């Protein structure tokens, strides 16, 4: 058997929630909170730089306007001055040399003062910028906290809990308007899903009853030993057609029910589910000379056992029915890896082009034919399997095998 290719991992779902921790490196994700923090801090930093530049220019201008000394030594003898400036206080200097030295010393002190003002202002600006970024981060989290409540409610709604509402308190601002609009949408969705459930229940009764009556009448007529051969042949044809209609109705109703998430969940072992499905399909496989093999390890998930068994049964039946005429096999394995339960159903069969794989999951679609017209089923098996997998928070993938056939991979969270 060819090695089973590993499908690409599903892209991660967005999990940001303003009210929850964002991981060890939240700044690596361009969240709204980070962007608002950068905006607040950046505006403060720009304003600080502009203010610092204005103060520096004004101080420099004020010092330049006072370039001349407010005094001059014009007379006197034996003038002695102590100073750290070079050239000031030396003996034998004329008045002009002494005044020039004093002027140069004052200009140097002014330059030092401006440099000191600039360096201290930059240090203060950096410290205040850090405080501004931290304050902006905290305030952005506080402002966006209602979005966290909206996000958590939306996640619960994804689990088919349509009774949840945000009911956001606070000022009548844009966020409250968004929350109220979301609550109104949930009200409409809840009414729509309730109406759909009533329709499915009514359709289940209205469609099954006449088909069951037709089947009973046909079986009664076929049980009459005196019925003509032509009538018996017609009855068998009608009975087969009626059975196909019953399968179609059951499939449609199951597809409608499985489109929603499963609320009541119980521990279900995929290995046991797969074994039951194999037992139901073993007779058909034996009649076609197809070998069913594979090891099934323990893989317990939380879900609906009947619906999960339907996934396994549909995949195994498809693997048996769409197989090679002779020497075919079907391999069914289960395992638990990386926090997920995996059901693999591989089989020999016709070559499936990769571009046609996605079409197989559409209702009433088959390989190289779009509508019903095959005696192998009603064309809903893979659609039902995909809906049930999604309802359990999992996914199903079809991967063409080298040499023909498919590898059906179902992954469900443990």
Order of alpha helices (4+ residues) and beta strands (2+ residues): alpha-alpha-alpha-alpha-beta-alpha-beta-beta-alpha-beta-beta-alpha-beta-beta
